[in-house]
Amino acid sequence: MSAITSDNDLINLIKNPATVDQGFRLLVRENQQQLYWQIRKLVLSHDDADDVLQNVFIKIYRGLPKFKGDSKLSTWMFRIAYNESMTFLKKKSKIVHINSAEMQDYLVQQLEADVYFTGDEIQLQLQKALARLPDRQREIFNMRYYDEIKFKDIAHILELSEGAVKSSYHIAAKKVESYLKDD
């Protein structure tokens, strides 16, 4: 198979009944790792991230016929991954009967117990600080800091104004700095 050069080529492969499987396998192969890490930054646990990622690819597969191309394919997929991560966290907090503040502590405990977490003490402290942020601020911080996504693209993914995204990022950065100084 030749290299896919654009979102349109990939979408056309997927929309063609003769090449749908090939196209979707290619989409998964090219995006699986990036989406996994975006999800993992929110749910923290490897096992949970794997579960959410499967749901994300199911939604992507089902939603591709409706994809209009108003944004980049990766932006659209990031939005699905973000929404699925938030839905997962809400369901999980209901299952374990805790509020959102307690959920943050629960996630930190899960991270400390996660055998797949390979970071050192500094990375653990950073992840603890990030887990204390409200969900929206944590996601904006992760997208900007780790993924180096432009503010305007984050705004598009999260359906916010660019000014709101910049403000949330700077507030999150200050909170993280404060948490790290306190620990």
N, C-alpha and C positions, 0 to 999 in steps of 0.2 A: 504494500500500500504506500502511496506517496504521502509526503508530509502535508498535514492540514495547515493551511496558511491563514485561515480566518474563521471567525465564529460562524459566518454564513456557510462555509464549506462543511463545517461540523454539523450544523443544524440541518443542512440539506441531506447529509448522509443519514441522519437519524430519522428524518421525515420520509425518506425513501424506503418503502417496505422491503426492498431487496437488500438494503445495507443498514437497516435499523440496528441490528445487533452489533455489527462492526462499529458503527458510529457511536453507540452508547458505550461500548467497551473503551473506545478511544477517549470519550469525554470523561469517563471514570478515571482512566489511567492518567490523564493530563491534569485532573483537578482533585483527585482523592487526597493527596497529601496536604495541599493548601487548605482545603475545606476541613480536614481532620484537625489541623492545628488551630484553625479559627474556632471550631467547636470546643476543642480541648481547653482553650483559654477561658471559655465561659463555664463549662461544666467540670473542669479540672481532672476528673477521673478518666483514665484510659478506657475502661469498660463502658462507661456512660457515653464517652465520645464516639466509640465504635457504634453503639446502638443508635445514637442520634444521626450519625453519618449515614447509616443504612436508610433511615427515614428520609433524610435529605435527598438521597439519590432516587428514592421512590417518588418523592414529590417532584423532583426535577424531571424524571422520566414522564410522569403523568402531565406535567405542566408545559413541556416543550412545545406541544402543538399550539398552545396559546401564547407562547413567547413572541412578542411583537417586534423585538429588536430595538426598542426605544432606548435601551441601555446596553452596555457590553454584557455578554453572556456571563462573564465572571461576576459582575456586579449583581446580576439577577440571582445567581447561585448563592452569593454571599448573603443576600437578603433572606433567601429561603433557609440557609444554615443558621442565621441569626434568629429568625422566627422559631425554627424548630428547637433551637437551644433554649430559648426563653420559655417555650411551651413545656419542654422537658423539665426545666427547673421548677416551674410552677406546679406541675404534676407531682414532682418529687417532694416538694415542700408540703403538699397536701397529704401525700402518702405517709410521710414521717411526722405529720402534724406539728409543723413548726412554721413560724412567720419568716419573712424575708431576712430580717436581721439574724435570726437564729440559723437560717439556711446558709448564710455566709460563714458562720463558725463551723457548721456541719461540713461545708465544702473544704475548709482548711483542714479539718480532721481527716477527711477522706484523702486529701492530697498527701498529708504526712504518712498515711498508711498505704499509699499507692506504690506497689512494687515497681511500676513502670516509670515513676518519677526519678529522673537521673540527675537532677540539678544538685548543686552544692548548697551550703547553708545560706549564702547570699541570695541565690535564686529562690530558695524556699521562703526567705523573708520577703522578697519581692512578690512572690505569688500570694503570700498571706496578706500583704498590703493591698494587692489588687483584688483579692477576694472580699475585702472589706468595703470596696467601692460599690455604689449602686450599680445594678446591671448595665444600664445605659452608659454610664461613665466608664465602666470597665471595658465594655466593648469598643467604645470610641478610643480609649487609651490604647488598647491592644491593636486596633486597626492602624492607628497612626504610628505608634512607637515600634511595634514589632513588624507589621506588614508594610509600613511606609506608604500607606494609601493616602492620597491627597484628600484634603478636607472636603473639597467639592464632591469627590467620589463617595466619601463616607456619608456626606449629607444625602446623596442620592440613594445609597444603599438603605439608610435608616429613615429615609423620607423626612428629613429635618432641614432647616435652613443651614447654610454654611456657617453663619454667625453662631448659631446654637451649638454646632459641632465644635467650633473653635473654643467657645466658652466652656463647654463640658470637658474638653481635653485639658485645658489649662487648670480648671478646678480639680480634675482628677490627678493631674501631675503634682499639684500642691498637696493634695491629700496623701498621695503615695510618699512624697518627700517627708511629710509630717509623720506618717506611720513609721517610716524607716528610721527617722531620728528618735522616735519614742521607744522603739524596740532596741 
